[in-house]
Amino acid sequence: MPIHIPEKTNDKSVISGRGDTLFLRGEIDSVDPGIFLTPFFRAAREQMGETVKIDFTELEFLNSSGIKHIVSFVMDKKPGASIIFITDTTKTWQRTSLEVIQSLDEDSISIEERSS
């Protein structure tokens, strides 16, 4: 089933999902990003197929509270599902942060780098 999550804006961030990809753009730096990330990831979990991509290429900043919600999504994904993080090679923090999450389940989490 393809993902369809309408675009939602919260402060300096925009989140959406379509096809097999979740998109995170802008800056996620609010004190409690769970207010908008929890329903977003819940919908993604319900709609995801065997593979879901999370595109970080247009995300400029992600605070530790936001990372916590990504970890929760990864740990609660459907059994047997795989996750591909898409990163921008010019944003070193993306690869560094996501490698730590990837280490939680290297068999089903991978990182794909793109140059901007």
LINLINHU-V221102 format. One record per pair of residues at least 12 apart in sequence whose ideal C-beta (glycine too) atoms are under 6 Angstrom apart, sorted by the first residue. I is the first residue (numbers start at 0). J is the second residue. Records with the same first field share a line. If there is no record, write none. Layout:
I->J / J
This chain:
0->46
1->18
2->16 / 46
3->17
4->16 / 42
9->35
10->29
11->25 / 26
12->25 / 26 / 27
13->25
14->39
16->43
19->51 / 52
20->52 / 54
21->43 / 53
22->54
23->55 / 58
24->57 / 58
26->59 / 60
27->61 / 65
28->60 / 62
32->64 / 65
33->68
36->68
40->72
49->80
50->81
51->82
52->83 / 85
53->84
54->85
55->86 / 93
56->85 / 87 / 113
70->100
73->100
81->107
82->108
83->109 / 111
84->97 / 110
85->111
86->112
87->115
88->112 / 114
89->115
97->110
